[in-house]
């Protein structure tokens, strides 16, 4: 795995942890489902955005906004 792939995997892991901490009782599989089905995830995976390089809390703000606006499938 290259460095960028590791950073992306770490971002997903950290987002899942933050989601579970924020939503007590949320299971890992539920947190990962939310992440993997989000536009935010697609942006994290896109090298051009550089979002994988940002702090997980910053990226969580995008995911939270997406959840609140009902765009998660």
N, C-alpha and C positions, 0 to 999 in steps of 0.2 A: 504494500500500500504506500502511495507517495504522501508527501507532507500535506498537500492540499486535501486529499481524500481523508486523511486522519483528522484534519481540522474540521471538515464537514461532519464526520462521524461524531466528533466531540461536541459539535454544536447541537446535533440532534439529541445526543445523550443529555447535555446540559439543559436543553429546552424541555425535555421530558421530566427531568428532575424539578425544574422550576414550576412546570405545570402541576405536578403532583403536590409540591409544597404549597402552591397557591390554592389548589382545590383539594382540600383534605378528603381522603377516601377514594380519590381517583387512582385507578390501577395503572400499571405501566403500559399494558396493552391498549388501554383507552387513550392515554397520553400520546403514545406513538401513532395510533390511528388518526388522532387529530392533527398531529404534525405532518404525517405522510400524505394526508388528504388536503393539505393547505397550499395556497399560492406562496406563502412564506417559505415553505419547504422547497418549492421549485426555484425560488430566488436564492435560497441558501446553496442549492446545488449548481446554480449557474455561476461559472467562474467570472463572468463579466461583471456581476453585481458586487463581488467582493464581500457580500454579506456574511459569509462564513468566517471572515476575518474580524468581525465586530464582536462586541461583548454579548453573551447570551441574554442578558437583561434587555439590552437594546433591541435585539432580534425578537424577544418575547413581546415587546411593545407592538411590533407589527402583527404578530400572531394574535395577541389580545384584541387588537383592532379588527382583525379579520373575523375572529370569533364573535365579537359584539355586533358586527355588521351582517352576520349570517351568511358569510361566503364559504364556510367550511362545508364540504359535501358529506 
